[in-house]
Amino acid sequence: MTTTPATDITFHPMSEKDFAAFWPVFQEIVTSAQTYTIDPAIGFDDAYRLWCQAPLATWVAKDASGTLLGSYYLKANAAGPGDHVCNCGYMVAPAARGQGVARKMCEHSQTQAKASGFLAMQFNAVVATNTVAVALWQRLGFRIVGTVPEAFRHPQQGLVDTHVMHKALMR
């Protein structure tokens, strides 16, 4: 897959057809068991429900030629009195990594979150060994507000920590 610079990214709500095209990316990331607390054996239908139907919105990122670069979802992190804080999950296609796609998706998600009335964004389980993501989220203004010791079974590194990261969106 050939990708263009992150400046050429467009976003639109993810359709079922988009998810079918995204499915190999989703599978690869989840089965690697290095960054997501999603059962690696999840099937297509359950994955679609998790990524596209349960969230408030799910977006797909594409380059100028229509190549799928990644996707993210936006949802309330909790219900009731906690529903003013949102949560997102991001996945970037392997061929598009290192080109600013995750940054653009996070920036887009913050705009969408603000437009939806969320006051803050929280990531519940950023795997500590995912140092590229931790550093990016910190550059984008997220703070580590807690660390859960040995909360993730990494396939190569064993039990590793996860971070809870937070950013106020409206103040």
C-alpha positions as CSV (number, residue, x, y, z in Angstrom):
1,M,0.0,0.0,0.0
2,T,1.3,3.4,-0.9
3,T,0.4,6.2,1.5
4,T,0.6,10.0,1.2
5,P,1.6,12.5,3.9
6,A,-0.8,12.8,6.8
7,T,-1.9,16.2,5.6
8,D,-3.9,14.5,2.8
9,I,-6.1,12.5,5.2
10,T,-9.8,12.7,5.0
11,F,-12.3,11.4,7.6
12,H,-15.8,10.1,7.2
13,P,-18.1,7.9,9.3
14,M,-17.1,4.3,9.0
15,S,-19.6,2.2,6.9
16,E,-20.0,-1.5,7.1
17,K,-18.1,-1.7,3.8
18,D,-15.3,0.4,5.3
19,F,-15.1,-2.0,8.3
20,A,-14.9,-5.0,5.9
21,A,-11.8,-3.3,4.3
22,F,-10.5,-2.4,7.8
23,W,-11.0,-5.9,9.2
24,P,-7.5,-7.2,8.2
25,V,-5.9,-4.2,10.0
26,F,-8.1,-4.8,13.1
27,Q,-7.3,-8.5,13.1
28,E,-3.6,-8.0,12.8
29,I,-3.5,-5.5,15.6
30,V,-5.7,-7.5,17.9
31,T,-4.0,-10.9,17.2
32,S,-0.6,-9.4,17.9
33,A,-1.8,-8.9,21.5
34,Q,0.6,-6.0,22.0
35,T,-1.6,-2.9,22.4
36,Y,-5.3,-3.8,22.8
37,T,-7.2,-5.6,25.5
38,I,-9.5,-7.2,23.0
39,D,-9.7,-11.0,22.8
40,P,-7.4,-12.0,19.9
41,A,-10.0,-14.6,18.9
42,I,-12.8,-12.0,18.3
43,G,-14.8,-12.7,15.2
44,F,-15.9,-10.2,12.5
45,D,-19.4,-9.7,13.8
46,D,-18.3,-9.1,17.4
47,A,-15.5,-6.8,16.2
48,Y,-18.0,-4.8,14.1
49,R,-20.3,-4.4,17.1
50,L,-17.4,-3.4,19.3
51,W,-15.7,-1.0,16.9
52,C,-18.7,0.4,15.0
53,Q,-22.0,-0.1,16.8
54,A,-21.2,0.3,20.5
55,P,-19.5,3.7,20.2
56,L,-21.1,7.0,19.6
57,A,-19.2,7.4,16.3
58,T,-16.6,5.6,14.3
59,W,-14.5,7.3,11.7
60,V,-12.2,6.0,8.9
61,A,-9.1,7.8,7.7
62,K,-8.2,7.6,4.1
63,D,-5.6,9.2,1.8
64,A,-6.4,11.2,-1.3
65,S,-6.6,8.0,-3.4
66,G,-9.1,6.4,-1.0
67,T,-6.6,4.0,0.6
68,L,-7.7,3.2,4.2
69,L,-5.1,4.5,6.6
70,G,-6.8,3.8,9.9
71,S,-9.8,4.2,12.1
72,Y,-10.9,5.4,15.5
73,Y,-14.0,5.3,17.6
74,L,-15.5,7.9,20.0
75,K,-17.7,7.0,22.9
76,A,-18.5,8.1,26.4
77,N,-16.0,6.6,28.9
78,A,-18.8,6.0,31.5
79,A,-22.5,6.4,31.9
80,G,-24.6,8.9,33.9
81,P,-22.6,11.4,35.9
82,G,-19.4,10.3,34.1
83,D,-20.7,10.7,30.5
84,H,-18.9,14.0,30.0
85,V,-15.6,12.2,29.6
86,C,-15.0,10.4,26.3
87,N,-12.8,7.5,25.3
88,C,-11.3,6.7,21.9
89,G,-9.5,3.8,20.4
90,Y,-7.2,4.2,17.3
91,M,-5.8,1.7,14.9
92,V,-3.4,2.6,12.0
93,A,-2.8,0.3,9.0
94,P,0.7,-1.1,9.3
95,A,1.8,0.5,5.9
96,A,0.7,3.9,7.2
97,R,2.6,3.9,10.5
98,G,5.1,6.6,11.2
99,Q,3.4,9.1,8.8
100,G,1.4,11.1,11.3
101,V,-1.9,9.2,10.9
102,A,-2.4,8.5,14.6
103,R,-1.7,12.2,15.4
104,K,-4.3,13.3,12.8
105,M,-6.9,10.8,14.1
106,C,-6.4,12.0,17.7
107,E,-6.7,15.7,16.6
108,H,-9.8,14.9,14.6
109,S,-11.3,12.9,17.5
110,Q,-10.7,15.8,19.9
111,T,-12.6,18.1,17.5
112,Q,-15.4,15.6,17.3
113,A,-15.4,15.1,21.1
114,K,-15.7,18.8,21.7
115,A,-18.5,19.1,19.1
116,S,-20.3,16.3,20.9
117,G,-20.1,18.1,24.2
118,F,-17.4,16.1,25.9
119,L,-15.3,18.0,28.5
120,A,-12.4,15.6,28.6
121,M,-10.8,12.5,27.0
122,Q,-9.5,9.5,28.8
123,F,-7.6,6.5,27.6
124,N,-8.1,3.7,30.1
125,A,-5.4,1.2,29.2
126,V,-2.4,2.5,27.2
127,V,0.1,-0.3,27.3
128,A,3.3,1.0,28.8
129,T,5.5,-0.8,26.3
130,N,3.7,1.0,23.5
131,T,6.2,3.9,24.0
132,V,5.4,5.5,20.6
133,A,1.7,5.9,21.5
134,V,2.5,7.1,25.1
135,A,4.9,9.7,23.7
136,L,2.5,10.9,21.0
137,W,-0.4,11.2,23.5
138,Q,1.8,13.2,25.8
139,R,2.9,15.5,23.0
140,L,-0.8,16.1,22.3
141,G,-1.4,17.2,25.9
142,F,-2.5,14.0,27.6
143,R,-1.1,13.2,31.1
144,I,-0.5,9.9,32.7
145,V,-2.9,10.1,35.7
146,G,-2.4,6.6,36.9
147,T,-0.5,3.4,36.2
148,V,-2.0,-0.1,36.7
149,P,0.8,-2.5,37.5
150,E,1.1,-5.7,35.4
151,A,-2.4,-5.2,33.9
152,F,-1.5,-6.4,30.4
153,R,-0.1,-9.8,29.3
154,H,2.4,-8.9,26.6
155,P,3.3,-11.9,24.4
156,Q,7.0,-11.1,24.4
157,Q,7.5,-9.1,27.6
158,G,5.2,-10.8,30.0
159,L,3.2,-8.8,32.5
160,V,3.5,-5.0,31.8
161,D,1.9,-1.9,33.1
162,T,-1.0,0.1,31.6
163,H,-1.4,3.8,31.9
164,V,-4.6,5.8,32.3
165,M,-4.1,9.0,30.3
166,H,-6.3,12.1,30.5
167,K,-6.8,15.5,28.8
168,A,-9.2,18.2,29.5
169,L,-10.9,19.4,26.3
170,M,-12.8,22.4,27.4
171,R,-11.5,24.9,30.0
